Structure formats: C-alpha cells, structure tokens
Amino acid sequence: MSRLSTTALLPQLPRDASQYDRELNAALQNSLANISQQINQLAEGRAVVHYNEDTAVPTSGSYRLGDFVRNSNPSEISGSTAVKYVLRGWVCVSNGSASATSFVQVRSPTGS
C-alpha cells in the first residue's frame, strides 16, 4: 500500500476569492493533511488512537463486542500469585449496556 500524500490537491482559488474562501481553503488543506498523516501512521502500525478511557471498568453506557476502554490511570498491581501486572484497560465481551460482567480486564505482565 502506498502512502497518502499529505499535500491536498484542491482546485486553485480565483484571484478575486474572498477572505472567507481563502481561510476555508487553508483549513481544508490543513485538515486533509492531518487526516492523511493519521491514516499513514495507522497503516504502518505507528499510531494508536483512544476515544474511550476511564479509571474504572464501565458500568453505564452502550458498548459493542470488542470495544476497548483504556485505563487512563495505569499502575503496577500485584496479582494473587505474586505476579505483577499493569491493567491496560477493559474489553467488552457482549453487546448492549455496560455491566460488571460485560467487560474483562486486559492485563500486561511486568516481569517483576
């Protein structure tokens, strides 16, 4: 897959374009460049975007199977077998309203 160009190819503005048209054109070029950059980074596995984050497992709201909620306050935790891990977040295992049983923890062992 080839990379997207981060230079938007928009139609040339006429000489008598209004200030609004020039500002709109510049904003559109900037937005398209940012979108192209994000798509390129995602395609290369270099960008992760989190729209859902919380400090505790969700207990309200509607979620779909596979939705991930990032732990916005991760720290190292000692497990029951003296293995330490970081709670990265929670993944939804059933469609519908959030409940204590609709999410499971996503843990990463620290090796400590």
Summary of the structure (lengths in Angstrom):
residues: 112
radius of gyration: 21.7
end to end distance: 40.1
largest distance: 73.0
contacts: 230
relative contact order: 0.14
helix: 22%
strand: 26%
